[in-house]
Amino acid sequence: MKISTIRKLYSFLKFRRNFTRYSVNKAKSYEIVLFWLKSVLSRSQFLILSGVLVGFSCGLAGVILKSLVHYIHYIITFKVHFEDQILFYLLFPFLGIVITTFVVIVIFKGQDKKGIPSILSEIAQNSSVVSSVKMYSQIVQSAITVGLGGSAGLESPIAVTGAAIGSNFAQTYKLSYKERTLLLAAGATAGIASAFNAPIAGVMFAFEILLTGVVFTDFIPLVVAAVCGSLVSRILLKEDVLFQFKSRNPFDYHNIPYYLILGILCGLYARYFVLITKYIEEFFHDLEWSRIQKAMAGGAIVSVLCVLYPPLFGEGYDTIKALTNGEVREVMENSFFRFIGYRDWVVLIFLTVICLLKAFASSITIYSGGNGGNFAPSLFSGGTLGFVFALFCQQIGIINVPVTNLVIVGMAGVMSGVLYAPLTAIFLIAESSSGYDLFIPLMIVTVTSFLIAKWFSPVSPDLQKLVDQGKIFTREHDRNLLSMLHTLDLIDKDVQTIHINASFDELTELVKRGSRNMIAVIDDELKLIGIITMDDLRPILFDEDACATTTISALMKEPAACINELDNVVSVVKKFDETGAWNLPVIKVSGAYVGFISKSGVLNRYRQLLQSHSG
């Protein structure tokens, strides 16, 4: 039999085995074809094909979301005059947040995990398995929130949607954890690429944020997915829907001092932005109201802010485009500031206040019950900050200020400091503005802002809590593997116990029947009082006088440390290192005894993980 024939037979048998695992009744015609292709293609070839399919799907999802929001905006803003604006701005942002909350409660059963942290948590804690509901829930929720004027962005929901599409594609075709994670990232990459028509920025986003601490040798599917997502948005979206800025000034090295100062301002503002965001998140989390009540309160606040400062309505990209084109009157057209006039100092105060309030408006929109992300708000704030800085320079007598360039690089600066993603910010703005000649100022501003943000907090405050809990990956590979283990799975509950008031004879009988080197001493409430080891017991067993007089309480000793069943494995390993012990008891929050964890057991599980993730 020829080798080629053997290979074909092997491929057929492999296809048949894989396909029979997947119920024939559930399979669709295209799934049958893909299962067959998986059996005949090499791993790399199938991953590239998967990247193409996931990329086009996620690009289409991004187009659908962008188009939905665009047309909702068009419908609700059609023929709105200044005299109608108070009712308009009071009504729609409020409705957007409240309706989104109602939809989450009724349709999606309260499942509203959103944002980039939720994706990172799925990668680290759920083996990159994302619920299929998220393939459409984020589109519905964010379209309502932002379409009706919520002051948030669409990019995070698009990224979550893309991640869900990539993950579910991998689940359908029975791919491994590494391949599932790769396609999850490819989906998010394609989503970001379609949102901004920036494929390189999408790939940078995956490497800087999603795949932190994950080791990969395959990256072609990411690139392919990004190109496909960007291509879909380029073909299907209209020019006015795309995130693009054409106008800019040529780079002049004499302007470097302006970029350095702007980088510092962006870093300080980014810190302000993330602190306000965390404060608002904690405020609504601790607020003892129902979800609808929180949504109504948040919607009312955002609506009032939009009445006073209309540029806070929606994503705000139109405002940035107007600033880059020098159309300041258009930005102030629907505000009450128009009655004061368009003098420079009025514009300066107006835009400064908007820049400061954007952090409040966006975080209230998101955490009171709406759905959105911080991509657009950070870009909006950065562009506004850049224009304010340029206008201030002009007011103090500096005439030759590159206003448009400061607006454009300001967007990258604040985004870099808020998201801790300087490379993503650089390529995003460079691709969106075709401003590759601005790489030097982009690098100056983004890196300066990023370093200031890192100086305040080494980890993004948005992720700090999850990092402390060991629920997401960091750049420490060993820590990442340990975070994939769960304390409850490591507990050995088959350990002998004895009551504190038991006799020595009972202890002796327990030793005769058992094979363990450690015995837990408990009280009437089953709480751990101490431990007895065979090393402590051995000298007494052969001394009749000592056996007659020794009590359990005298023989036991306190454990070197106790592990709480809610502790993460990283903290468990730290306790083993600090105490030098090989076995530590596990207790509940109430103090009740659960079992023991052995250091060797943790090491064995770690080695198994290391082997599975290094292949």
C-alpha positions, 0 to 999 in steps of 0.5 A: 500500500502506498504511503499517500494512500495510508495517509488518506486512510489515516486522515479519514479515520481521524475525521470519523473519530472526531466527528462522531464525538460531535453529535451528527444531529447537531452538526450543520453542513459547514461544520461537517466540512470544517471537521473534514478539513481539520482532519486533512490539514496540518495544525498550522494550516487549520489554525490559519483557516480558523483565523480567517473565519474568525476574523471575518466573523468578528469583523462583521460583528464589529460592523453590525455594532458600529452601524447599529449605533450610527443609525440609532444616532441618526434617527434620534438626532434627526432634525433636533433643534437647540430648543429641543436639546434639553428634553433630548439630552435628558431623555435618551442617555437615561433611557439607554442605561435603564433599558440596557439594565432591564435587558440584562435582567430579563433577557440575559438573566443578570449576566453582565460581566463586561470589559477586558478584565472579563476576557482575561479572567476567562483565559486564566480561570476558565481555560479560555471558555467564553459563554456563547451568549457573549457572541451577541449580548455585548452587541445588544447591550452596548448598542442600546447604551451608546446608541442612545447617548451613553458616554462610553465606547464600543471597542471593549464590547466588540473585543469581548464579542470577538473573544467569545466568537473565537472561543466558541469556534475553538470549542466547536472544533475540539481545539486544545487550551492553547489553540482556544486561547489563540483564537480567543485573542484572534477574535478580539484582535479582529474586533479591535481592527474592525472598530478602528480599521487598524490591523497592526493595533489589533495585534498589538492589543492582543500581545500587550493586554490579552496574551500577557504571560501566555507563551505562543509560537503561533501568531500568524492566525492573529495577523490573519484575523486582524487583516480580515476584520479590518478588511470587512470594516473597510469594505462595509462601513462608510467613511463617516463611521470609520475612526479616521483623522486625515488632517495633521501638520508635518512633524517638526523636531523643534516642537519636541518640548510641546510633546514632552509636556503633553506626555506628562499631562497625559500621564497625570490625566490618565491617573486621574481618569483611572482613579475616578473610574475606580471610585465610581465603580466602588460607589455603585458596587457598595450602593445598596439599591436595586439594579434598576434604581442604580441605572435610573440614578446613573442615567439621570446624572449622565443625562444632566451632564449631557444637557450641560455639556453636549460633547459628552453625549455618545462616544465623542469621536465627532467632537475630536474630528471637529477639533482636528479640523479646527471647527470649535464652533461646532463643538460648542454649538448645542451648549449654553456656552454659545450664549457667552460667545466663542472667545478663546478663554470661553472655549478653554474653560468649556473644553477643560471642564468637558475633559475633567467630566468625561471620566465621570460620565463614562464610568457612571455610564458603565458601572450604573448599568450601561455597557461600554468601555474606556477605549473611546473615552480615553481617546476623547479625553486625550484629544480634548486635552491636546487641544486645551494644551495647544490653546493654552499655549496660544493664549500665553503668546506661543503662536506656532503650536502644532494644534492638530498634531497635539490633538492626535498624539494626545489621544494616544497619550491618554489611552496609553496611560489608561490602558497600559498599552503604549504600542497599541496606542501608537499604532492605533493613532498612526493607522487611523490618521495615516500619520506614520510620520508622527511616530516620534511624537507618538512615541514620546507622548505615549511612553512618557504617559505610560511611565508616569502611570506605571510610576503611580501603579505597576499594574493597571488599577482596573486589573489590580484586584484580579491580579491580587486574587490571582484570577488573571495572568501576569508577566510571571509565567510561574505565577500564571500556571499556579493561578490555574490551580484551585485550592479546593482541588488540592485538598486531601480530605482523607486525613485522620482526626481526633478530638481534643478530649480523647484518651491516649489509647484512642490515639494509639488505635487511630495510629494503628489503623491509619497510614498518615504521618499527621493527625488533626486535633479538633473540638466539639465544633470541628474546629482545628485546634492543633496537629500531631505528627508521628515524629512527636508521637514516636518517642512516647509510644514505647514509654508506658509511663509517658503513655499513661500521663500524656494528653492530647492537648499536651502532645499536639502543637500549632501548625506552622500556618493554616490555609484558608479554603478560599486562598489562591494557590499563589498564596498557598505556595508562599505559605509553604515557602515561608514555613518550610513545611511539607503539609499544611492544614486547610480550614474554612472561614469559620475555622472548621477543619477541612483537610491537608494540602501537601507541598508535593501534591502542589508541585506534581500538579504544577509539573503536569500543567507545565508539561501541557503548556510547553508542548 
